[in-house]
Amino acid sequence: MTDTARGHNGLTEFLPKLLTVWREGYGLADLRADALAGLTVAIVALPLSMAIAIASGVGPERGLFTAIVGGFLVSALGGSRYQIGGPAGAFIVLVSACVLATGVEGLILATLLSGLILIVAGVLRVGTYIRYIPYPVTVGFTAGIAVIIFASQLREMFGLTLPGDEPGEILEKVEALWAARGSVTWAAVAVAALTAAVILGLRRLRPHWPGMLIGVTLASVVAALFGLPVATIGTRFGDLPQLLPAPALPDLSGPAVQAALPWAASFALLGAIESLLSAVVADGMSGARHRSNAELVAQGVANIGSAVFGGFCVTGTIARTATNVRAGSHGPISGILHSLFLLVFLMVAAPLAAYIPLAALAGVLGVVAWGMAERHEFAALLRSSRGDALVVSVTFLLVVFRDLTEGIVVGFALAGLVFIKRMSDTAEVRTRAEHHDTPRADRVVYHLEGPYFFGAAAQLGGVLDRIAEAPRALVLEMSGVPLIDSSGARGFHSLAARAHRQGGQLYLVGLRDKLRRQLQAQGLNEPEVRFLPDLAAVDALLDAAQPGDESH
């Protein structure tokens, strides 16, 4: 079984890609390539997982737990060859808000519940539809997330001291940070700038080097050697544990579940979108094809596993997945090995993490946010059309200033309305005869073009209602109509009734067999209308009938 030749029936669409790779044959050369790719991804994931956890309001160790357990399960069970699972920057706002509202225990419970929701979504094949989210929505959403991530790191980047907790809403956050501008720690600014400069510089000069790890390591060494007055993981969180915690279930009482369920639904929606977008990116880079519903099931199992071991939300991560593909991965084994490499770090080198400055991790996330912003794509959509500009702008503003889920839902609805308007604009009624249409006094012909659905039915119905003639035959030539919905069918009912009142007959000509059967299933049958293959058949029928004959 291969990626390009696979069935869609039965349980095939739920098979992990790990089995596919194994059946294709997996040798020592593949293992070497996957080991190198897994190590490369682990080097990227190490600082990033801790940075995302800290920005989300939990300890850095939970980011590593999430990457180790969740990443292992995503690769072992997922429907993508190259997907790397772990904590994602897109979740920072939701996770931090959940922690504030329900505490860490509530976060872990919400993560577990979101896993159950994702499994159900996969079994119900919801993944087939999630991938149809419009491009302007994804660009606006991603750009909004980038702004939120960057704003969440300003406090650590500048070493600011706030009198209370940092506000979650972005306007209140910026106001509070501006009010605390007098507490800027220039050492923190220097560390964050050094980290970002190293990452961006190596990305340009040595793109295959692990810029994030080198940047964080160099910043940590500089801060330690010069005794810079900056907060570190050790001063803020203490030493990291060197083993995974024992598996345990969170509080599953009724009130706890009720409080966590709304957060779980948000985690599941965002996780499904993010993971499938990541899988699509991997497909585009590699030429493979992922299995959407298998991926959702794997993401669900990974979230449950992460919660059991004290982690939080797991999803497919675009940057780490792209790194995996570029590093020469041959399949899911590289993702499994990336998790094992992170586990080795936790067991062997966890004490070294205490020296990492929080400003350095803020610099890492600042670079991540800059890369996520999709500035060129955003600008291109603003220039492309008013509809796309509206969708991307509204999605972006709602994500930044309101809520992630609200931004996605409203953006999707707006994109649907824009699509309906565009499809409606393609539908038209032409009264001019085609070259093969010889004008006759006893019939009038209208040529319908484009989809005849609820968006176009009102527009075209208004044109047809203004028909002044009362001919024996009102002919709608419909060979150019690819789609008719129930609203369109209802319009034909009304038009046929009016033709009969005026002593005429409605003919639907050139209609595709599938659409004819669809109209008949909705009650539009002869003699209310006549279905004929072409105009010549109409003329033959009219010629055979006498002017007063009702048989036409």
C-alpha positions as CSV (number, residue, x, y, z in Angstrom):
1,M,0.0,0.0,0.0
2,T,1.4,3.4,-0.9
3,D,0.4,7.0,-0.3
4,T,-0.8,7.5,-3.8
5,A,-2.6,4.2,-4.2
6,R,-4.8,3.6,-1.2
7,G,-8.4,2.8,-0.6
8,H,-10.9,5.0,1.2
9,N,-13.3,2.3,2.3
10,G,-13.5,0.4,5.5
11,L,-10.8,1.1,8.1
12,T,-8.0,2.0,5.6
13,E,-8.3,5.7,6.2
14,F,-7.6,5.1,9.9
15,L,-4.4,3.1,9.5
16,P,-1.3,4.8,10.9
17,K,1.3,5.7,8.4
18,L,3.8,3.8,10.5
19,L,2.2,0.6,9.2
20,T,2.3,1.9,5.6
21,V,6.0,2.6,5.9
22,W,6.7,-0.8,7.5
23,R,4.8,-2.6,4.7
24,E,6.7,-0.7,2.0
25,G,10.0,-2.0,3.5
26,Y,12.1,-0.3,6.1
27,G,15.9,-0.8,6.2
28,L,19.0,0.3,8.0
29,A,19.5,3.3,5.7
30,D,16.0,4.5,6.4
31,L,16.7,4.2,10.2
32,R,19.9,6.2,9.9
33,A,18.1,9.0,8.0
34,D,15.2,9.0,10.5
35,A,17.7,9.1,13.4
36,L,19.4,12.2,12.0
37,A,16.1,13.9,11.2
38,G,14.7,13.0,14.7
39,L,17.8,14.5,16.4
40,T,17.5,17.6,14.3
41,V,13.9,18.1,15.2
42,A,14.6,17.4,18.9
43,I,17.2,20.1,19.0
44,V,14.6,22.5,17.6
45,A,11.8,21.2,19.9
46,L,13.9,21.4,23.1
47,P,14.0,25.2,23.7
48,L,10.7,25.7,21.9
49,S,8.7,23.3,24.1
50,M,9.9,24.9,27.3
51,A,9.3,28.4,25.9
52,I,5.7,27.6,24.9
53,A,5.0,26.1,28.2
54,I,6.3,29.1,30.1
55,A,4.4,31.5,27.9
56,S,1.3,29.4,28.5
57,G,1.5,29.9,32.3
58,V,2.8,26.4,33.3
59,G,6.3,25.1,34.1
60,P,8.8,24.3,31.4
61,E,8.8,20.7,32.3
62,R,5.2,20.3,31.2
63,G,6.3,21.4,27.7
64,L,8.8,18.6,27.6
65,F,6.3,16.1,28.9
66,T,3.9,17.2,26.2
67,A,6.6,16.9,23.5
68,I,7.8,13.5,24.7
69,V,4.5,11.7,25.2
70,G,2.3,13.5,22.7
71,G,5.0,13.6,20.1
72,F,5.6,9.9,20.4
73,L,1.9,9.0,20.0
74,V,1.3,11.4,17.1
75,S,4.1,9.8,15.1
76,A,3.2,6.2,16.1
77,L,-0.5,6.4,15.4
78,G,-0.9,9.4,13.0
79,G,-2.0,9.6,9.4
80,S,0.9,11.7,8.2
81,R,4.4,10.4,7.4
82,Y,6.2,13.5,8.7
83,Q,4.0,15.0,11.4
84,I,5.7,16.2,14.5
85,G,3.5,16.6,17.5
86,G,4.0,18.7,20.6
87,P,3.1,22.0,22.3
88,A,2.3,24.7,19.8
89,G,2.5,28.5,19.9
90,A,-1.1,28.8,18.6
91,F,-2.3,27.4,22.0
92,I,-0.5,29.9,24.2
93,V,-3.5,32.3,24.6
94,L,-6.1,29.5,25.2
95,V,-3.9,27.5,27.6
96,S,-2.9,30.5,29.7
97,A,-6.6,31.6,29.9
98,C,-7.6,28.1,30.9
99,V,-4.9,28.0,33.6
100,L,-6.2,31.3,35.0
101,A,-9.8,30.1,35.0
102,T,-9.4,26.5,36.1
103,G,-5.9,26.0,37.3
104,V,-3.3,23.5,36.1
105,E,-5.5,20.6,37.1
106,G,-8.4,22.0,35.0
107,L,-6.0,22.4,32.1
108,I,-4.9,18.8,32.3
109,L,-8.6,17.7,32.4
110,A,-9.5,19.9,29.5
111,T,-6.6,18.4,27.5
112,L,-7.9,14.9,28.3
113,L,-11.4,15.8,27.3
114,S,-10.2,17.4,24.1
115,G,-8.5,14.1,23.2
116,L,-11.8,12.3,23.5
117,I,-13.5,14.9,21.3
118,L,-10.8,14.6,18.7
119,I,-11.1,10.8,18.6
120,V,-14.9,11.1,18.1
121,A,-14.3,13.7,15.4
122,G,-11.9,11.3,13.6
123,V,-14.2,8.3,13.8
124,L,-17.0,10.5,12.4
125,R,-14.7,11.5,9.6
126,V,-14.8,15.2,10.4
127,G,-11.2,15.6,9.2
128,T,-12.4,15.3,5.6
129,Y,-14.2,18.6,6.0
130,I,-11.8,20.6,8.3
131,R,-9.2,20.8,5.5
132,Y,-11.7,22.9,3.5
133,I,-11.2,25.9,5.7
134,P,-10.7,28.9,3.3
135,Y,-7.2,30.2,2.8
136,P,-8.0,33.8,4.0
137,V,-9.3,32.4,7.3
138,T,-6.1,30.5,7.9
139,V,-3.9,33.4,7.0
140,G,-5.9,35.8,9.2
141,F,-5.9,33.3,12.0
142,T,-2.2,32.6,11.8
143,A,-1.3,36.3,11.6
144,G,-3.5,37.0,14.7
145,I,-1.8,34.2,16.6
146,A,1.6,35.6,15.7
147,V,0.7,39.0,17.1
148,I,-0.7,37.4,20.3
149,I,2.5,35.3,20.8
150,F,4.7,38.3,20.3
151,A,2.7,40.4,22.7
152,S,2.9,37.7,25.3
153,Q,6.7,37.8,25.3
154,L,7.2,41.6,25.7
155,R,7.3,41.3,29.5
156,E,10.2,38.9,29.4
157,M,11.9,40.5,26.4
158,F,12.2,43.8,28.3
159,G,12.5,42.3,31.8
160,L,9.5,44.3,33.0
161,T,8.2,44.2,36.6
162,L,4.4,44.4,36.9
163,P,2.6,45.2,40.2
164,G,0.1,42.3,39.6
165,D,-0.7,39.6,37.2
166,E,-0.2,40.3,33.5
167,P,-3.6,40.9,31.8
168,G,-4.7,38.4,29.2
169,E,-6.5,40.8,26.8
170,I,-4.1,42.4,24.4
171,L,-5.2,46.0,24.9
172,E,-5.1,45.7,28.7
173,K,-1.7,43.9,28.4
174,V,-0.1,46.6,26.3
175,E,-1.5,49.3,28.6
176,A,-0.1,47.5,31.7
177,L,3.3,46.9,30.0
178,W,3.5,50.5,28.9
179,A,2.7,51.6,32.5
180,A,5.7,49.5,33.7
181,R,8.1,50.8,31.1
182,G,10.2,52.4,33.8
183,S,11.2,48.9,35.1
184,V,13.0,47.8,31.9
185,T,15.9,45.5,32.5
186,W,18.5,46.3,29.8
187,A,20.3,43.0,30.4
188,A,17.1,41.1,29.5
189,V,16.7,43.2,26.3
190,A,20.3,42.4,25.4
191,V,19.8,38.6,26.0
192,A,16.6,38.5,24.0
193,A,18.2,40.5,21.2
194,L,21.3,38.3,21.2
195,T,19.2,35.2,21.0
196,A,17.0,36.5,18.1
197,A,20.1,37.8,16.2
198,V,21.9,34.5,16.4
199,I,18.8,32.6,15.3
200,L,18.1,34.9,12.3
201,G,21.8,35.2,11.4
202,L,22.3,31.4,11.3
203,R,19.1,31.0,9.4
204,R,20.6,33.1,6.7
205,L,24.2,32.1,6.8
206,R,24.0,28.5,8.1
207,P,20.4,27.4,7.6
208,H,21.1,23.7,8.5
209,W,22.5,24.6,11.9
210,P,20.2,24.4,15.0
211,G,19.9,28.2,15.4
212,M,17.4,28.1,18.3
213,L,19.5,25.8,20.4
214,I,22.7,27.7,19.6
215,G,21.1,31.0,20.3
216,V,19.7,29.9,23.7
217,T,22.9,28.2,24.7
218,L,25.1,31.2,23.8
219,A,22.7,33.6,25.6
220,S,22.8,31.3,28.7
221,V,26.6,31.2,28.7
222,V,26.9,35.0,28.3
223,A,24.3,35.6,31.1
224,A,26.1,33.2,33.4
225,L,29.7,34.4,32.7
226,F,28.8,38.1,33.1
227,G,26.4,37.5,36.0
228,L,23.6,39.4,34.2
229,P,20.6,40.2,36.4
230,V,18.1,38.3,34.4
231,A,15.4,35.7,35.4
232,T,16.2,32.1,34.5
233,I,14.3,28.9,34.5
234,G,16.0,28.0,37.7
235,T,15.2,31.3,39.6
236,R,11.6,31.2,38.4
237,F,10.7,27.5,38.4
238,G,13.5,25.6,40.1
239,D,15.2,22.5,38.8
240,L,13.5,20.4,36.2
241,P,12.6,16.8,37.0
242,Q,14.7,14.1,35.4
243,L,12.0,11.6,34.8
244,L,8.4,11.6,33.5
245,P,5.9,11.7,36.3
246,A,3.9,8.6,37.1
247,P,0.7,8.4,35.0
248,A,-2.4,9.7,36.8
249,L,-5.9,10.8,35.9
250,P,-7.1,14.3,36.7
251,D,-10.2,15.0,38.8
252,L,-13.1,13.6,36.8
253,S,-15.9,14.8,39.0
254,G,-19.0,16.4,37.5
255,P,-18.2,20.0,38.4
256,A,-14.6,19.7,37.2
257,V,-15.7,18.2,33.8
258,Q,-18.4,20.9,33.4
259,A,-15.8,23.7,34.0
260,A,-13.2,22.1,31.7
261,L,-15.5,21.1,28.8
262,P,-15.7,24.6,27.0
263,W,-11.9,24.8,27.1
264,A,-11.7,21.2,25.8
265,A,-14.0,22.0,22.8
266,S,-11.8,25.0,22.0
267,F,-8.6,22.9,22.3
268,A,-10.1,20.2,20.0
269,L,-11.2,22.7,17.3
270,L,-7.9,24.5,17.3
271,G,-5.9,21.3,17.5
272,A,-7.8,19.7,14.6
273,I,-7.2,22.8,12.4
274,E,-3.6,23.2,13.3
275,S,-2.7,19.5,12.9
276,L,-4.4,19.1,9.6
277,L,-2.8,22.4,8.3
278,S,0.6,21.0,9.4
279,A,-0.1,17.7,7.6
280,V,-1.1,19.6,4.4
281,V,2.2,21.6,4.6
282,A,4.1,18.3,4.9
283,D,2.3,16.8,1.9
284,G,3.2,19.9,-0.2
285,M,6.8,19.6,0.8
286,S,7.1,15.8,0.3
287,G,4.5,14.8,-2.3
288,A,2.9,12.4,0.2
289,R,-0.8,12.3,1.2
290,H,-2.0,12.2,4.7
291,R,-5.0,10.5,6.2
292,S,-7.1,13.2,7.8
293,N,-9.2,11.1,10.1
294,A,-6.4,8.9,11.2
295,E,-4.5,12.0,12.1
296,L,-7.4,13.3,14.2
297,V,-7.7,10.0,16.1
298,A,-3.9,10.0,16.8
299,Q,-4.1,13.6,18.0
300,G,-6.9,12.6,20.3
301,V,-4.9,9.7,21.8
302,A,-1.9,11.9,22.1
303,N,-3.8,14.5,24.1
304,I,-5.1,11.9,26.4
305,G,-1.6,10.5,26.8
306,S,-0.1,13.9,27.4
307,A,-2.7,14.7,30.1
308,V,-2.1,11.4,31.9
309,F,1.6,12.3,32.2
310,G,1.0,15.9,33.3
311,G,1.3,17.5,29.9
312,F,-1.1,19.8,28.1
313,C,-2.4,20.3,24.5
314,V,-0.7,18.4,21.7
315,T,-1.1,19.3,18.1
316,G,0.8,19.0,14.8
317,T,3.5,21.7,14.7
318,I,4.2,23.3,11.3
319,A,7.7,24.5,12.0
320,R,9.0,21.2,13.5
321,T,7.2,19.1,10.9
322,A,8.8,21.2,8.1
323,T,12.2,20.8,9.8
324,N,11.6,17.0,9.8
325,V,10.9,16.9,6.1
326,R,13.9,19.1,5.3
327,A,16.1,17.0,7.5
328,G,15.5,13.9,5.3
329,S,12.9,12.0,7.3
330,H,11.7,8.7,5.7
331,G,8.7,8.3,7.9
332,P,7.1,8.4,11.4
333,I,10.2,6.7,13.0
334,S,11.9,10.1,13.0
335,G,9.1,11.6,15.1
336,I,9.3,8.7,17.5
337,L,13.0,9.2,17.8
338,H,12.6,12.9,18.3
339,S,10.5,12.1,21.4
340,L,13.1,9.6,22.7
341,F,15.9,12.1,22.2
342,L,14.0,14.7,24.3
343,L,13.5,12.0,27.0
344,V,17.2,11.4,27.1
345,F,17.8,15.1,27.6
346,L,15.3,15.2,30.4
347,M,17.0,12.3,32.1
348,V,20.6,13.4,31.6
349,A,20.8,17.2,31.1
350,A,17.8,18.6,32.8
351,P,19.8,20.5,35.5
352,L,21.5,22.6,32.8
353,A,18.1,24.0,31.8
354,A,18.1,26.0,35.1
355,Y,20.6,28.4,33.6
356,I,18.5,29.3,30.6
357,P,17.4,33.0,30.8
358,L,13.6,33.5,30.3
359,A,14.5,36.5,28.0
360,A,16.4,34.0,25.7
361,L,13.2,31.9,25.4
362,A,11.2,35.1,24.8
363,G,13.6,35.8,21.9
364,V,13.0,32.4,20.5
365,L,9.2,32.9,20.5
366,G,9.6,36.4,19.1
367,V,11.4,34.8,16.1
368,V,8.7,32.2,15.9
369,A,6.0,34.8,15.9
370,W,7.7,36.8,13.2
371,G,7.9,33.7,11.0
372,M,4.2,32.9,11.6
373,A,2.9,36.3,10.7
374,E,2.7,35.5,6.9
375,R,3.1,39.1,6.1
376,H,3.4,38.7,2.3
377,E,0.3,36.4,2.1
378,F,-1.7,38.8,4.3
379,A,-0.8,41.8,2.1
380,A,-1.5,39.8,-1.1
381,L,-5.0,39.0,0.2
382,L,-5.7,42.6,1.1
383,R,-4.9,43.5,-2.5
384,S,-6.6,40.6,-4.3
385,S,-10.3,41.4,-3.8
386,R,-12.7,43.1,-1.4
387,G,-14.1,39.7,-0.3
388,D,-10.8,38.2,0.6
389,A,-9.6,41.4,2.3
390,L,-12.8,41.4,4.4
391,V,-12.4,37.8,5.5
392,V,-8.7,38.0,6.3
393,S,-9.1,41.3,8.2
394,V,-12.1,40.3,10.2
395,T,-10.5,37.0,11.2
396,F,-7.3,38.7,12.2
397,L,-9.0,41.4,14.3
398,L,-11.3,38.9,16.1
399,V,-8.4,36.6,16.9
400,V,-6.3,39.4,18.3
401,F,-9.0,41.4,20.1
402,R,-11.7,38.8,20.9
403,D,-11.3,35.1,20.8
404,L,-9.5,32.4,18.6
405,T,-12.6,30.3,18.2
406,E,-14.8,33.3,17.4
407,G,-12.3,34.4,14.8
408,I,-12.4,31.0,13.1
409,V,-16.2,30.7,13.1
410,V,-16.9,34.2,12.0
411,G,-14.2,34.1,9.4
412,F,-15.5,30.8,8.0
413,A,-19.0,32.2,7.8
414,L,-17.9,35.4,6.1
415,A,-15.8,33.3,3.6
416,G,-19.0,31.2,2.9
417,L,-21.0,34.4,2.2
418,V,-18.3,35.7,-0.1
419,F,-18.2,32.4,-1.9
420,I,-22.0,32.4,-2.3
421,K,-21.9,36.0,-3.7
422,R,-19.2,35.0,-6.2
423,M,-21.1,31.9,-7.3
424,S,-24.2,33.9,-7.7
425,D,-22.4,36.4,-9.8
426,T,-21.4,33.6,-12.2
427,A,-25.1,32.7,-12.8
428,E,-26.9,34.5,-15.6
429,V,-29.9,34.5,-17.9
430,R,-29.2,35.2,-21.5
431,T,-32.1,36.1,-23.8
432,R,-30.1,36.2,-27.0
433,A,-30.4,33.1,-29.2
434,E,-27.5,30.9,-29.8
435,H,-26.3,30.3,-33.4
436,H,-28.3,27.1,-33.6
437,D,-31.5,28.7,-32.2
438,T,-33.9,29.8,-35.0
439,P,-36.4,32.4,-33.6
440,R,-40.0,31.3,-33.6
441,A,-43.2,33.2,-32.7
442,D,-44.6,30.4,-30.5
443,R,-41.7,30.0,-28.1
444,V,-39.3,32.2,-26.2
445,V,-35.9,30.8,-25.1
446,Y,-33.7,31.8,-22.2
447,H,-30.2,30.4,-21.7
448,L,-29.3,29.7,-18.1
449,E,-25.6,29.6,-17.2
450,G,-23.9,28.8,-13.9
451,P,-25.2,27.1,-10.7
452,Y,-28.9,27.6,-9.9
453,F,-28.8,27.5,-6.1
454,F,-30.3,29.6,-3.3
455,G,-27.8,32.4,-3.8
456,A,-28.6,32.7,-7.5
457,A,-32.2,31.6,-7.5
458,A,-33.5,35.0,-6.2
459,Q,-31.3,36.9,-8.7
460,L,-32.3,34.8,-11.7
461,G,-35.9,34.3,-10.5
462,G,-36.3,38.1,-10.6
463,V,-35.2,38.2,-14.2
464,L,-37.6,35.3,-15.1
465,D,-40.5,36.9,-13.3
466,R,-40.2,39.9,-15.5
467,I,-40.9,37.9,-18.6
468,A,-43.7,39.7,-20.4
469,E,-44.3,37.2,-23.2
470,A,-47.0,34.5,-22.9
471,P,-45.8,32.1,-25.5
472,R,-47.0,28.5,-26.0
473,A,-43.5,27.4,-25.0
474,L,-41.3,29.0,-22.3
475,V,-38.0,27.3,-22.8
476,L,-35.1,27.3,-20.4
477,E,-31.9,26.0,-22.1
478,M,-29.9,24.6,-19.2
479,S,-26.9,22.7,-20.7
480,G,-24.6,25.2,-18.9
481,V,-26.1,24.6,-15.4
482,P,-23.9,22.4,-13.2
483,L,-25.9,22.5,-10.0
484,I,-29.5,23.0,-8.8
485,D,-30.6,23.1,-5.2
486,S,-34.0,23.0,-3.6
487,S,-34.5,26.8,-3.8
488,G,-33.8,26.6,-7.6
489,A,-36.3,23.7,-7.9
490,R,-38.9,25.7,-6.0
491,G,-38.4,28.6,-8.5
492,F,-39.1,26.2,-11.4
493,H,-42.4,25.1,-9.7
494,S,-43.5,28.7,-9.6
495,L,-42.5,29.4,-13.1
496,A,-44.3,26.3,-14.4
497,A,-47.5,27.3,-12.6
498,R,-47.4,30.8,-14.1
499,A,-46.8,29.4,-17.6
500,H,-49.8,27.1,-17.2
501,R,-52.0,30.0,-16.0
502,Q,-51.1,31.9,-19.2
503,G,-51.9,28.9,-21.4
504,G,-48.3,27.9,-22.0
505,Q,-45.8,25.2,-21.0
506,L,-42.4,25.3,-19.3
507,Y,-39.7,23.3,-21.0
508,L,-36.4,22.5,-19.4
509,V,-33.9,21.7,-22.2
510,G,-30.4,20.2,-22.1
511,L,-30.6,19.3,-18.4
512,R,-28.0,16.8,-17.2
513,D,-29.5,13.5,-16.2
514,K,-28.4,13.8,-12.6
515,L,-30.0,17.2,-12.2
516,R,-33.2,16.0,-13.9
517,R,-33.5,13.1,-11.5
518,Q,-32.9,15.6,-8.6
519,L,-35.7,17.8,-9.7
520,Q,-38.0,14.9,-10.2
521,A,-37.2,13.7,-6.7
522,Q,-38.3,17.1,-5.4
523,G,-41.7,16.8,-7.1
524,L,-41.0,18.6,-10.4
525,N,-42.5,16.1,-13.0
526,E,-44.4,16.0,-16.2
527,P,-46.8,17.3,-17.2
528,E,-46.0,20.3,-14.9
529,V,-42.8,20.7,-16.9
530,R,-41.4,18.9,-20.0
531,F,-37.8,17.6,-20.0
532,L,-36.3,17.6,-23.5
533,P,-32.8,17.1,-24.8
534,D,-32.5,20.1,-27.0
535,L,-34.3,22.9,-28.8
536,A,-34.9,20.8,-31.9
537,A,-37.0,18.4,-29.8
538,V,-39.1,21.4,-28.6
539,D,-39.7,22.6,-32.1
540,A,-40.7,19.1,-33.2
541,L,-43.2,18.8,-30.4
542,L,-44.7,22.2,-31.2
543,D,-44.9,21.5,-34.9
544,A,-46.7,18.2,-34.1
545,A,-49.3,19.9,-31.9
546,Q,-52.2,22.1,-33.0
547,P,-52.4,25.6,-31.6
548,G,-55.2,24.6,-29.3
549,D,-53.9,21.2,-28.4
550,E,-53.1,20.8,-24.7
551,S,-50.7,17.9,-25.4
552,H,-47.7,20.1,-25.6
